[in-house]
């Protein structure tokens, strides 16, 4: 696996590869709940967007290539109430993802959310981490991770928790069509 890791790091210079060997930094394994070796975590802007526990070099290579394609991700990570309020005020169609970097439930759906942000330009995608902005979770009535809030002109607010990746894709595609229709109508006027 080391030779695959080395080859991939040379082939994808835009991706930073860090290898942590079991026993060297045991607290890292505990912090990130790594229980299987090898585990590959794909992080974008500090968030885990995908995970791979396969030792198959071809499978790992495909995952790295797919991760490299995520360079066009357009997720706004909110660090405070002010940045969140600005995004809400200045945009009509928003999908807000309430998650946690420490939650295993967030890992699979994070890659779906990242891919959706890349493919739907009429919608703004926002990520709020529970550990960074816990008061926002409380104010918004979010009690489960992950939860997704769809905001349309602040009038129509829909929330979904325990949503599958497939259902999230369907909801975002419907929402994006609505955003495109509104945008086309505004341009026509």
Secondary structure, 3 states (H helix, E strand, C coil): CHHHHHHHHHHCCCCCCCCCCCCCCHHHHHHCCCCCCCCEEEEECCEEEEEECCCCHHHHHHHHHHHHHHHHCCEEEECCHHHHHHHHHHCCEEEEEEECCCCHHHHHHHHHHHHHHHHCCCCEEEEEECCCCHHHHHHHCCCCCCEEEEEECCCEEEEEECCCHHHHHHHHHHHHHHHHHHHHHHHHC
